[in-house]
Amino acid sequence: MPRVLGIDPGFASLGWALVDIGAGQEFPYKMGVFRTQASVKKRKVLATEDNMRRAQEIAGFLQELIAGEGVKVLCTESMSWPRNASSAAKVALCWGVMASICVRLGMPVVQSTPQQIKKVMCGKRTASKEEVIAALQARYSGLENIVEGVPSSQLEHPYDALAAVVSGLDDSTMKLLRKLS
């Protein structure tokens, strides 16, 4: 069964979900959060240098996950614009890492806007994080058993990654993947 990687792009907390896609159904396999932290070293480190280090950590994690799990397609929340320039720059760095890896591997990327994800999951574009999580828990029993070491304060990230996969199921790339399984 082909495996899909869902991503909730973030620089400090990147949510991920691995989902096996079959004909007519999908099976969440494993979910988690990959974290990077700003440097706390006493020596002066330029923020841009530290951001490059963190981008490299994300790249290494994604490359290992994709290769180790045999991922065929990446599904993600499309780039949205956070309220401040610093957050937007960090999300853009994460996006650049993901895009670079996918282009290098020839891996398709299926994108859904945050509003599309909420509409698919809950029937309305204004759904809350809690409503999206509840919809996913209703759709798939036992999700709490496949989330790896994520504190409750960070659960929205892997659930958002899984919601990106569900939202992308009607994409032509995903339909083709299902037919080939």
Biotite code that builds the C-alpha atoms (Angstrom):
import biotite.structure as struc

atoms = struc.array([
    struc.Atom([0.000, 0.000, 0.000], chain_id="A", res_id=1, res_name="MET", atom_name="CA", element="C"),
    struc.Atom([1.491, 3.399, -0.930], chain_id="A", res_id=2, res_name="PRO", atom_name="CA", element="C"),
    struc.Atom([2.474, 5.680, 1.938], chain_id="A", res_id=3, res_name="ARG", atom_name="CA", element="C"),
    struc.Atom([1.745, 9.407, 2.044], chain_id="A", res_id=4, res_name="VAL", atom_name="CA", element="C"),
    struc.Atom([3.366, 11.973, 4.323], chain_id="A", res_id=5, res_name="LEU", atom_name="CA", element="C"),
    struc.Atom([1.197, 14.777, 5.653], chain_id="A", res_id=6, res_name="GLY", atom_name="CA", element="C"),
    struc.Atom([2.993, 17.903, 6.857], chain_id="A", res_id=7, res_name="ILE", atom_name="CA", element="C"),
    struc.Atom([1.868, 20.847, 8.958], chain_id="A", res_id=8, res_name="ASP", atom_name="CA", element="C"),
    struc.Atom([4.760, 23.173, 8.082], chain_id="A", res_id=9, res_name="PRO", atom_name="CA", element="C"),
    struc.Atom([6.392, 24.947, 10.974], chain_id="A", res_id=10, res_name="GLY", atom_name="CA", element="C"),
    struc.Atom([9.889, 25.968, 11.920], chain_id="A", res_id=11, res_name="PHE", atom_name="CA", element="C"),
    struc.Atom([9.779, 25.317, 15.664], chain_id="A", res_id=12, res_name="ALA", atom_name="CA", element="C"),
    struc.Atom([7.132, 22.559, 15.485], chain_id="A", res_id=13, res_name="SER", atom_name="CA", element="C"),
    struc.Atom([6.610, 20.635, 12.256], chain_id="A", res_id=14, res_name="LEU", atom_name="CA", element="C"),
    struc.Atom([3.644, 18.257, 12.452], chain_id="A", res_id=15, res_name="GLY", atom_name="CA", element="C"),
    struc.Atom([3.779, 15.048, 10.427], chain_id="A", res_id=16, res_name="TRP", atom_name="CA", element="C"),
    struc.Atom([1.523, 12.089, 9.729], chain_id="A", res_id=17, res_name="ALA", atom_name="CA", element="C"),
    struc.Atom([2.220, 8.911, 7.778], chain_id="A", res_id=18, res_name="LEU", atom_name="CA", element="C"),
    struc.Atom([-0.831, 7.428, 6.074], chain_id="A", res_id=19, res_name="VAL", atom_name="CA", element="C"),
    struc.Atom([-1.155, 4.247, 4.022], chain_id="A", res_id=20, res_name="ASP", atom_name="CA", element="C"),
    struc.Atom([-3.472, 4.824, 1.065], chain_id="A", res_id=21, res_name="ILE", atom_name="CA", element="C"),
    struc.Atom([-5.529, 1.974, -0.309], chain_id="A", res_id=22, res_name="GLY", atom_name="CA", element="C"),
    struc.Atom([-8.330, 1.691, -2.815], chain_id="A", res_id=23, res_name="ALA", atom_name="CA", element="C"),
    struc.Atom([-11.217, 3.511, -1.158], chain_id="A", res_id=24, res_name="GLY", atom_name="CA", element="C"),
    struc.Atom([-9.688, 3.906, 2.303], chain_id="A", res_id=25, res_name="GLN", atom_name="CA", element="C"),
    struc.Atom([-6.685, 5.215, 4.156], chain_id="A", res_id=26, res_name="GLU", atom_name="CA", element="C"),
    struc.Atom([-4.937, 4.088, 7.323], chain_id="A", res_id=27, res_name="PHE", atom_name="CA", element="C"),
    struc.Atom([-3.043, 6.544, 9.532], chain_id="A", res_id=28, res_name="PRO", atom_name="CA", element="C"),
    struc.Atom([0.140, 4.773, 10.545], chain_id="A", res_id=29, res_name="TYR", atom_name="CA", element="C"),
    struc.Atom([2.247, 7.109, 12.663], chain_id="A", res_id=30, res_name="LYS", atom_name="CA", element="C"),
    struc.Atom([2.096, 10.778, 13.707], chain_id="A", res_id=31, res_name="MET", atom_name="CA", element="C"),
    struc.Atom([4.368, 13.183, 15.519], chain_id="A", res_id=32, res_name="GLY", atom_name="CA", element="C"),
    struc.Atom([6.034, 16.554, 15.820], chain_id="A", res_id=33, res_name="VAL", atom_name="CA", element="C"),
    struc.Atom([9.598, 17.404, 14.855], chain_id="A", res_id=34, res_name="PHE", atom_name="CA", element="C"),
    struc.Atom([10.932, 20.330, 16.853], chain_id="A", res_id=35, res_name="ARG", atom_name="CA", element="C"),
    struc.Atom([13.813, 22.724, 16.358], chain_id="A", res_id=36, res_name="THR", atom_name="CA", element="C"),
    struc.Atom([14.947, 25.238, 18.926], chain_id="A", res_id=37, res_name="GLN", atom_name="CA", element="C"),
    struc.Atom([16.687, 28.546, 18.636], chain_id="A", res_id=38, res_name="ALA", atom_name="CA", element="C"),
    struc.Atom([20.256, 28.532, 19.894], chain_id="A", res_id=39, res_name="SER", atom_name="CA", element="C"),
    struc.Atom([20.709, 29.327, 23.576], chain_id="A", res_id=40, res_name="VAL", atom_name="CA", element="C"),
    struc.Atom([24.503, 29.527, 23.365], chain_id="A", res_id=41, res_name="LYS", atom_name="CA", element="C"),
    struc.Atom([26.070, 32.454, 25.170], chain_id="A", res_id=42, res_name="LYS", atom_name="CA", element="C"),
    struc.Atom([28.221, 33.380, 22.175], chain_id="A", res_id=43, res_name="ARG", atom_name="CA", element="C"),
    struc.Atom([26.658, 35.697, 19.669], chain_id="A", res_id=44, res_name="LYS", atom_name="CA", element="C"),
    struc.Atom([24.934, 33.768, 16.884], chain_id="A", res_id=45, res_name="VAL", atom_name="CA", element="C"),
    struc.Atom([23.313, 35.620, 14.042], chain_id="A", res_id=46, res_name="LEU", atom_name="CA", element="C"),
    struc.Atom([19.644, 34.744, 13.736], chain_id="A", res_id=47, res_name="ALA", atom_name="CA", element="C"),
    struc.Atom([20.103, 33.946, 10.060], chain_id="A", res_id=48, res_name="THR", atom_name="CA", element="C"),
    struc.Atom([22.901, 31.490, 10.865], chain_id="A", res_id=49, res_name="GLU", atom_name="CA", element="C"),
    struc.Atom([20.780, 29.844, 13.506], chain_id="A", res_id=50, res_name="ASP", atom_name="CA", element="C"),
    struc.Atom([17.844, 29.637, 11.085], chain_id="A", res_id=51, res_name="ASN", atom_name="CA", element="C"),
    struc.Atom([20.087, 27.874, 8.560], chain_id="A", res_id=52, res_name="MET", atom_name="CA", element="C"),
    struc.Atom([21.046, 25.323, 11.211], chain_id="A", res_id=53, res_name="ARG", atom_name="CA", element="C"),
    struc.Atom([17.394, 24.738, 12.040], chain_id="A", res_id=54, res_name="ARG", atom_name="CA", element="C"),
    struc.Atom([16.496, 24.423, 8.329], chain_id="A", res_id=55, res_name="ALA", atom_name="CA", element="C"),
    struc.Atom([19.220, 21.787, 7.995], chain_id="A", res_id=56, res_name="GLN", atom_name="CA", element="C"),
    struc.Atom([17.740, 19.879, 10.944], chain_id="A", res_id=57, res_name="GLU", atom_name="CA", element="C"),
    struc.Atom([14.312, 19.903, 9.269], chain_id="A", res_id=58, res_name="ILE", atom_name="CA", element="C"),
    struc.Atom([15.838, 18.770, 5.961], chain_id="A", res_id=59, res_name="ALA", atom_name="CA", element="C"),
    struc.Atom([17.662, 15.887, 7.624], chain_id="A", res_id=60, res_name="GLY", atom_name="CA", element="C"),
    struc.Atom([14.533, 14.785, 9.457], chain_id="A", res_id=61, res_name="PHE", atom_name="CA", element="C"),
    struc.Atom([12.332, 14.910, 6.342], chain_id="A", res_id=62, res_name="LEU", atom_name="CA", element="C"),
    struc.Atom([14.873, 13.132, 4.140], chain_id="A", res_id=63, res_name="GLN", atom_name="CA", element="C"),
    struc.Atom([15.250, 10.334, 6.697], chain_id="A", res_id=64, res_name="GLU", atom_name="CA", element="C"),
    struc.Atom([11.492, 9.995, 7.187], chain_id="A", res_id=65, res_name="LEU", atom_name="CA", element="C"),
    struc.Atom([10.737, 9.958, 3.452], chain_id="A", res_id=66, res_name="ILE", atom_name="CA", element="C"),
    struc.Atom([13.476, 7.430, 2.649], chain_id="A", res_id=67, res_name="ALA", atom_name="CA", element="C"),
    struc.Atom([12.879, 5.264, 5.703], chain_id="A", res_id=68, res_name="GLY", atom_name="CA", element="C"),
    struc.Atom([9.129, 5.059, 5.243], chain_id="A", res_id=69, res_name="GLU", atom_name="CA", element="C"),
    struc.Atom([8.985, 4.828, 1.441], chain_id="A", res_id=70, res_name="GLY", atom_name="CA", element="C"),
    struc.Atom([6.805, 7.929, 1.067], chain_id="A", res_id=71, res_name="VAL", atom_name="CA", element="C"),
    struc.Atom([5.336, 8.445, -2.424], chain_id="A", res_id=72, res_name="LYS", atom_name="CA", element="C"),
    struc.Atom([3.450, 11.759, -2.050], chain_id="A", res_id=73, res_name="VAL", atom_name="CA", element="C"),
    struc.Atom([3.649, 14.704, 0.324], chain_id="A", res_id=74, res_name="LEU", atom_name="CA", element="C"),
    struc.Atom([0.401, 16.403, 1.378], chain_id="A", res_id=75, res_name="CYS", atom_name="CA", element="C"),
    struc.Atom([0.629, 19.716, 3.149], chain_id="A", res_id=76, res_name="THR", atom_name="CA", element="C"),
    struc.Atom([-1.140, 22.822, 4.216], chain_id="A", res_id=77, res_name="GLU", atom_name="CA", element="C"),
    struc.Atom([-0.330, 25.480, 1.633], chain_id="A", res_id=78, res_name="SER", atom_name="CA", element="C"),
    struc.Atom([1.699, 28.501, 2.549], chain_id="A", res_id=79, res_name="MET", atom_name="CA", element="C"),
    struc.Atom([-0.318, 30.928, 4.605], chain_id="A", res_id=80, res_name="SER", atom_name="CA", element="C"),
    struc.Atom([0.895, 34.262, 5.850], chain_id="A", res_id=81, res_name="TRP", atom_name="CA", element="C"),
    struc.Atom([1.316, 34.571, 9.604], chain_id="A", res_id=82, res_name="PRO", atom_name="CA", element="C"),
    struc.Atom([0.695, 37.907, 11.220], chain_id="A", res_id=83, res_name="ARG", atom_name="CA", element="C"),
    struc.Atom([4.324, 38.947, 11.592], chain_id="A", res_id=84, res_name="ASN", atom_name="CA", element="C"),
    struc.Atom([7.338, 39.001, 9.301], chain_id="A", res_id=85, res_name="ALA", atom_name="CA", element="C"),
    struc.Atom([9.496, 36.798, 11.523], chain_id="A", res_id=86, res_name="SER", atom_name="CA", element="C"),
    struc.Atom([6.932, 33.986, 11.573], chain_id="A", res_id=87, res_name="SER", atom_name="CA", element="C"),
    struc.Atom([6.325, 34.304, 7.827], chain_id="A", res_id=88, res_name="ALA", atom_name="CA", element="C"),
    struc.Atom([10.063, 34.055, 7.134], chain_id="A", res_id=89, res_name="ALA", atom_name="CA", element="C"),
    struc.Atom([10.420, 30.927, 9.272], chain_id="A", res_id=90, res_name="LYS", atom_name="CA", element="C"),
    struc.Atom([7.434, 29.187, 7.675], chain_id="A", res_id=91, res_name="VAL", atom_name="CA", element="C"),
    struc.Atom([8.854, 30.137, 4.269], chain_id="A", res_id=92, res_name="ALA", atom_name="CA", element="C"),
    struc.Atom([12.194, 28.543, 5.222], chain_id="A", res_id=93, res_name="LEU", atom_name="CA", element="C"),
    struc.Atom([10.362, 25.344, 6.166], chain_id="A", res_id=94, res_name="CYS", atom_name="CA", element="C"),
    struc.Atom([8.487, 25.475, 2.859], chain_id="A", res_id=95, res_name="TRP", atom_name="CA", element="C"),
    struc.Atom([11.722, 25.950, 0.959], chain_id="A", res_id=96, res_name="GLY", atom_name="CA", element="C"),
    struc.Atom([13.202, 22.874, 2.615], chain_id="A", res_id=97, res_name="VAL", atom_name="CA", element="C"),
    struc.Atom([10.123, 20.762, 1.794], chain_id="A", res_id=98, res_name="MET", atom_name="CA", element="C"),
    struc.Atom([9.951, 21.992, -1.794], chain_id="A", res_id=99, res_name="ALA", atom_name="CA", element="C"),
    struc.Atom([13.643, 21.385, -2.391], chain_id="A", res_id=100, res_name="SER", atom_name="CA", element="C"),
    struc.Atom([13.464, 17.812, -1.110], chain_id="A", res_id=101, res_name="ILE", atom_name="CA", element="C"),
    struc.Atom([10.348, 17.011, -3.142], chain_id="A", res_id=102, res_name="CYS", atom_name="CA", element="C"),
    struc.Atom([11.774, 18.496, -6.347], chain_id="A", res_id=103, res_name="VAL", atom_name="CA", element="C"),
    struc.Atom([15.041, 16.596, -5.880], chain_id="A", res_id=104, res_name="ARG", atom_name="CA", element="C"),
    struc.Atom([13.165, 13.333, -5.307], chain_id="A", res_id=105, res_name="LEU", atom_name="CA", element="C"),
    struc.Atom([10.569, 13.954, -8.031], chain_id="A", res_id=106, res_name="GLY", atom_name="CA", element="C"),
    struc.Atom([7.885, 13.584, -5.358], chain_id="A", res_id=107, res_name="MET", atom_name="CA", element="C"),
    struc.Atom([4.468, 15.144, -5.970], chain_id="A", res_id=108, res_name="PRO", atom_name="CA", element="C"),
    struc.Atom([3.202, 17.704, -3.463], chain_id="A", res_id=109, res_name="VAL", atom_name="CA", element="C"),
    struc.Atom([-0.542, 18.021, -2.835], chain_id="A", res_id=110, res_name="VAL", atom_name="CA", element="C"),
    struc.Atom([-1.501, 21.309, -1.190], chain_id="A", res_id=111, res_name="GLN", atom_name="CA", element="C"),
    struc.Atom([-4.673, 22.427, 0.554], chain_id="A", res_id=112, res_name="SER", atom_name="CA", element="C"),
    struc.Atom([-5.347, 25.845, 2.031], chain_id="A", res_id=113, res_name="THR", atom_name="CA", element="C"),
    struc.Atom([-6.211, 26.018, 5.735], chain_id="A", res_id=114, res_name="PRO", atom_name="CA", element="C"),
    struc.Atom([-9.789, 26.923, 4.755], chain_id="A", res_id=115, res_name="GLN", atom_name="CA", element="C"),
    struc.Atom([-10.065, 23.944, 2.359], chain_id="A", res_id=116, res_name="GLN", atom_name="CA", element="C"),
    struc.Atom([-8.854, 21.610, 5.105], chain_id="A", res_id=117, res_name="ILE", atom_name="CA", element="C"),
    struc.Atom([-11.420, 22.952, 7.573], chain_id="A", res_id=118, res_name="LYS", atom_name="CA", element="C"),
    struc.Atom([-14.199, 22.690, 4.952], chain_id="A", res_id=119, res_name="LYS", atom_name="CA", element="C"),
    struc.Atom([-13.319, 19.067, 4.107], chain_id="A", res_id=120, res_name="VAL", atom_name="CA", element="C"),
    struc.Atom([-12.961, 18.043, 7.744], chain_id="A", res_id=121, res_name="MET", atom_name="CA", element="C"),
    struc.Atom([-15.867, 19.925, 9.330], chain_id="A", res_id=122, res_name="CYS", atom_name="CA", element="C"),
    struc.Atom([-18.047, 21.266, 6.523], chain_id="A", res_id=123, res_name="GLY", atom_name="CA", element="C"),
    struc.Atom([-17.176, 24.902, 7.253], chain_id="A", res_id=124, res_name="LYS", atom_name="CA", element="C"),
    struc.Atom([-14.178, 27.110, 6.510], chain_id="A", res_id=125, res_name="ARG", atom_name="CA", element="C"),
    struc.Atom([-14.214, 28.637, 9.997], chain_id="A", res_id=126, res_name="THR", atom_name="CA", element="C"),
    struc.Atom([-13.813, 25.415, 12.007], chain_id="A", res_id=127, res_name="ALA", atom_name="CA", element="C"),
    struc.Atom([-11.620, 25.566, 15.089], chain_id="A", res_id=128, res_name="SER", atom_name="CA", element="C"),
    struc.Atom([-8.556, 23.398, 15.725], chain_id="A", res_id=129, res_name="LYS", atom_name="CA", element="C"),
    struc.Atom([-10.609, 21.463, 18.258], chain_id="A", res_id=130, res_name="GLU", atom_name="CA", element="C"),
    struc.Atom([-13.343, 20.774, 15.699], chain_id="A", res_id=131, res_name="GLU", atom_name="CA", element="C"),
    struc.Atom([-10.776, 19.498, 13.162], chain_id="A", res_id=132, res_name="VAL", atom_name="CA", element="C"),
    struc.Atom([-9.226, 17.202, 15.788], chain_id="A", res_id=133, res_name="ILE", atom_name="CA", element="C"),
    struc.Atom([-12.656, 15.910, 16.802], chain_id="A", res_id=134, res_name="ALA", atom_name="CA", element="C"),
    struc.Atom([-13.552, 15.213, 13.152], chain_id="A", res_id=135, res_name="ALA", atom_name="CA", element="C"),
    struc.Atom([-10.326, 13.250, 12.676], chain_id="A", res_id=136, res_name="LEU", atom_name="CA", element="C"),
    struc.Atom([-10.907, 11.265, 15.870], chain_id="A", res_id=137, res_name="GLN", atom_name="CA", element="C"),
    struc.Atom([-14.421, 10.427, 14.672], chain_id="A", res_id=138, res_name="ALA", atom_name="CA", element="C"),
    struc.Atom([-13.096, 9.319, 11.273], chain_id="A", res_id=139, res_name="ARG", atom_name="CA", element="C"),
    struc.Atom([-10.205, 7.197, 12.622], chain_id="A", res_id=140, res_name="TYR", atom_name="CA", element="C"),
    struc.Atom([-10.411, 5.373, 15.912], chain_id="A", res_id=141, res_name="SER", atom_name="CA", element="C"),
    struc.Atom([-7.277, 5.006, 18.012], chain_id="A", res_id=142, res_name="GLY", atom_name="CA", element="C"),
    struc.Atom([-5.324, 8.001, 16.709], chain_id="A", res_id=143, res_name="LEU", atom_name="CA", element="C"),
    struc.Atom([-4.000, 8.655, 20.204], chain_id="A", res_id=144, res_name="GLU", atom_name="CA", element="C"),
    struc.Atom([-2.170, 5.314, 19.948], chain_id="A", res_id=145, res_name="ASN", atom_name="CA", element="C"),
    struc.Atom([-0.124, 6.343, 16.905], chain_id="A", res_id=146, res_name="ILE", atom_name="CA", element="C"),
    struc.Atom([0.982, 9.797, 18.064], chain_id="A", res_id=147, res_name="VAL", atom_name="CA", element="C"),
    struc.Atom([4.608, 9.524, 19.124], chain_id="A", res_id=148, res_name="GLU", atom_name="CA", element="C"),
    struc.Atom([5.669, 11.454, 22.238], chain_id="A", res_id=149, res_name="GLY", atom_name="CA", element="C"),
    struc.Atom([3.693, 14.630, 21.599], chain_id="A", res_id=150, res_name="VAL", atom_name="CA", element="C"),
    struc.Atom([2.542, 16.684, 24.591], chain_id="A", res_id=151, res_name="PRO", atom_name="CA", element="C"),
    struc.Atom([-1.121, 17.658, 24.555], chain_id="A", res_id=152, res_name="SER", atom_name="CA", element="C"),
    struc.Atom([-0.174, 21.298, 23.951], chain_id="A", res_id=153, res_name="SER", atom_name="CA", element="C"),
    struc.Atom([1.377, 20.281, 20.593], chain_id="A", res_id=154, res_name="GLN", atom_name="CA", element="C"),
    struc.Atom([-1.266, 17.797, 19.341], chain_id="A", res_id=155, res_name="LEU", atom_name="CA", element="C"),
    struc.Atom([-2.719, 20.235, 16.835], chain_id="A", res_id=156, res_name="GLU", atom_name="CA", element="C"),
    struc.Atom([0.374, 19.865, 14.623], chain_id="A", res_id=157, res_name="HIS", atom_name="CA", element="C"),
    struc.Atom([0.206, 16.134, 13.814], chain_id="A", res_id=158, res_name="PRO", atom_name="CA", element="C"),
    struc.Atom([-3.567, 16.352, 13.523], chain_id="A", res_id=159, res_name="TYR", atom_name="CA", element="C"),
    struc.Atom([-3.209, 19.246, 11.057], chain_id="A", res_id=160, res_name="ASP", atom_name="CA", element="C"),
    struc.Atom([-0.769, 17.091, 9.070], chain_id="A", res_id=161, res_name="ALA", atom_name="CA", element="C"),
    struc.Atom([-3.280, 14.238, 8.961], chain_id="A", res_id=162, res_name="LEU", atom_name="CA", element="C"),
    struc.Atom([-6.045, 16.671, 7.973], chain_id="A", res_id=163, res_name="ALA", atom_name="CA", element="C"),
    struc.Atom([-3.865, 17.823, 5.048], chain_id="A", res_id=164, res_name="ALA", atom_name="CA", element="C"),
    struc.Atom([-3.800, 14.222, 3.795], chain_id="A", res_id=165, res_name="VAL", atom_name="CA", element="C"),
    struc.Atom([-7.568, 13.814, 4.156], chain_id="A", res_id=166, res_name="VAL", atom_name="CA", element="C"),
    struc.Atom([-8.153, 17.135, 2.404], chain_id="A", res_id=167, res_name="SER", atom_name="CA", element="C"),
    struc.Atom([-5.935, 16.054, -0.474], chain_id="A", res_id=168, res_name="GLY", atom_name="CA", element="C"),
    struc.Atom([-7.654, 12.709, -1.091], chain_id="A", res_id=169, res_name="LEU", atom_name="CA", element="C"),
    struc.Atom([-9.691, 14.113, -3.990], chain_id="A", res_id=170, res_name="ASP", atom_name="CA", element="C"),
    struc.Atom([-6.631, 15.502, -5.749], chain_id="A", res_id=171, res_name="ASP", atom_name="CA", element="C"),
    struc.Atom([-5.826, 13.826, -9.068], chain_id="A", res_id=172, res_name="SER", atom_name="CA", element="C"),
    struc.Atom([-2.385, 12.734, -7.794], chain_id="A", res_id=173, res_name="THR", atom_name="CA", element="C"),
    struc.Atom([-3.965, 10.965, -4.832], chain_id="A", res_id=174, res_name="MET", atom_name="CA", element="C"),
    struc.Atom([-6.645, 9.372, -7.019], chain_id="A", res_id=175, res_name="LYS", atom_name="CA", element="C"),
    struc.Atom([-3.939, 7.985, -9.299], chain_id="A", res_id=176, res_name="LEU", atom_name="CA", element="C"),
    struc.Atom([-1.972, 6.707, -6.306], chain_id="A", res_id=177, res_name="LEU", atom_name="CA", element="C"),
    struc.Atom([-5.071, 4.884, -5.068], chain_id="A", res_id=178, res_name="ARG", atom_name="CA", element="C"),
    struc.Atom([-5.641, 3.279, -8.471], chain_id="A", res_id=179, res_name="LYS", atom_name="CA", element="C"),
    struc.Atom([-2.076, 2.043, -8.579], chain_id="A", res_id=180, res_name="LEU", atom_name="CA", element="C"),
    struc.Atom([-2.300, 0.433, -5.120], chain_id="A", res_id=181, res_name="SER", atom_name="CA", element="C"),
])
